[in-house]
Amino acid sequence: MANKQLKTFSREEVAKHTVEGDLWIIIDAKVYDISRFKNLHPGGASVFFDPEVAGQDATEAFFGLHRYEVLEKPQYQRLIIGTIEGEESIYHGRVAGELSTVPYAEPTWLTEGYHSPYFSKNHREFQKVVRRFFDQYVWEDAQAREEDGKRPSQAVLDKMAEVNLHAMRMGPGKHLKGLKLMDGLVQPEEFDYFHELIITQELARCGARGYGDGILGGKVIGLPPILNFGSDKLKAEVIPDVLAGKKFICLAISEAQAGSDVMGLRTTAVLSEDGKEWIVNGNKKWITNGTFADYFTTGVRTEDGLTVLLIPRGPGVETKQIKTSYSTTAGTAYITFDNVRVPVENTLGEVGGGIFVILSNFNHERWVMCCSSARSQRSIVEECLKWTSQRKAFGKPLNSQAVIRSKLAAMIQRTESVQHWLESITYQMCNMSYKQQASKLAGQIAFLKSYSTACGQETARDAVQIFGGRGITRTGMGRFIEHYHRTIAFDALLGGAEDVLRDLGVRQALRGMPEDARL
């Protein structure tokens, strides 16, 4: 289109082209010659011969049925033959790297005229660069892989490694020392949980739930036990390749028999006769990234109790893909260990002390899920605000109906409350030691995770009602709504089911009840 010379036409001239073989329409001040295209139109040719469409301005009719991205496809760009004299296009779709101007489409700290006590100038600069990065290098791959179910493209993983995004997704810590973060935009010692929150939320904007887990989601939960409990030799062997996106790791805890009962794991590990190896037998289920993982951070039952081992892919390790309601790009797997021999040096933490290894990362894992959940809900709010403004029913926009505005209000309230609670907890994380976080924030994060996903499920249901049939259609206007409604259950289950987390939060609160408290 950049090199295509366009003529200008008056509306009166366009109105003369309304017959078979000579059919023009106007969309957003651009003139389209659809004479040959009409028979290829998925909705049939007859719609173009409507007196309000043929030779007329079909902008409103178009946006009542199609997303703007349709106009950006090359096959439709070729249909443009000119523009309307004295008029300019006013509509646009996604603008890579830009903030949305739709109300509540961005958190308040990114909205013009609002202030925040949490985000610094560096955070704001960081957000701009991270958004441009994800829009430029990740967005298209996310949409394509979500559909074909293939693993995230290595080219994307390599590009993320160039700016050390894989390392930054692990949060602040010693693993960042000496690294150049986002081309030097933030120093390793200055990187905090708000920087990580920004990364997680910008990734969530892709609206591709399976891809979000597939793009090294297993690393976020499977690598921390190596960082915190692995030997120096094991760290040197594993961490560099994983943070470079060359090797993949997953957390293999869940089992079909155990579910949320971590202490009920049945996968076993016994020492070999010479005491140099563990011999592992058992299975794991619903393991994110398991189908393409090179390493498995695995919970096993030993003679001394629950223990965690790092098991490399090798003889006796078999992974099978589990097809869930989101894309297989997440690599969700069923894993079997059949007499797998693992060096004792691959023991993480103390033998029998696996519960501490597993629990040590639960706060961070759940917090990451809260970051993603909050941003995903906000994207749904934006979709609904746009749709209810452009969709006409009974001659008026949908948002002219009180029942629709009521649903929108509830969505906005939920999204804002989740984000602000999240920012408050993130501030505490930035000012607490890891040990303090474990004692003071486990309950709060559990409550927030349960609350945010429960809010998400309500928002998903309301969004489907607003979009109607389009909200359950995998393509077209409501494709992001359908996707969110179909995949929100993952957020509600991963990292602990909502009921389990609510109970955890209350139990932690009860442990702090003063003995002398009486009504």
Secondary structure as UniProt FT lines:
FT   TURN            2..3
FT   STRAND          7..9
FT   HELIX           11..14
FT   TURN            15..16
FT   STRAND          18..19
FT   TURN            20..21
FT   STRAND          22..27
FT   TURN            28..29
FT   STRAND          30..33
FT   TURN            35..37
FT   HELIX           38..40
FT   TURN            42..43
FT   HELIX           46..49
FT   TURN            51..55
FT   HELIX           59..63
FT   TURN            64..65
FT   HELIX           68..70
FT   TURN            71..72
FT   HELIX           74..77
FT   TURN            78..79
FT   STRAND          80..84
FT   TURN            85..86
FT   TURN            96..97
FT   TURN            103..104
FT   HELIX           108..110
FT   TURN            112..113
FT   HELIX           121..133
FT   HELIX           134..138
FT   HELIX           139..148
FT   HELIX           154..162
FT   TURN            163..164
FT   HELIX           165..168
FT   TURN            169..170
FT   HELIX           174..176
FT   TURN            177..178
FT   HELIX           182..184
FT   HELIX           188..190
FT   HELIX           193..204
FT   TURN            205..206
FT   HELIX           209..214
FT   TURN            215..216
FT   HELIX           217..222
FT   HELIX           224..229
FT   HELIX           232..243
FT   TURN            244..245
FT   STRAND          249..252
FT   TURN            256..260
FT   HELIX           262..264
FT   STRAND          268..271
FT   TURN            273..274
FT   STRAND          277..287
FT   TURN            288..289
FT   HELIX           290..292
FT   STRAND          295..302
FT   TURN            303..304
FT   STRAND          305..312
FT   TURN            315..316
FT   STRAND          317..321
FT   HELIX           328..330
FT   STRAND          333..343
FT   HELIX           344..346
FT   STRAND          347..348
FT   TURN            351..352
FT   HELIX           354..359
FT   TURN            360..361
FT   HELIX           362..390
FT   STRAND          392..393
FT   TURN            394..395
FT   STRAND          396..397
FT   HELIX           398..400
FT   HELIX           402..430
FT   HELIX           434..440
FT   HELIX           442..467
FT   HELIX           468..472
FT   TURN            477..478
FT   HELIX           479..493
FT   TURN            494..495
FT   HELIX           498..511
FT   TURN            515..516
//
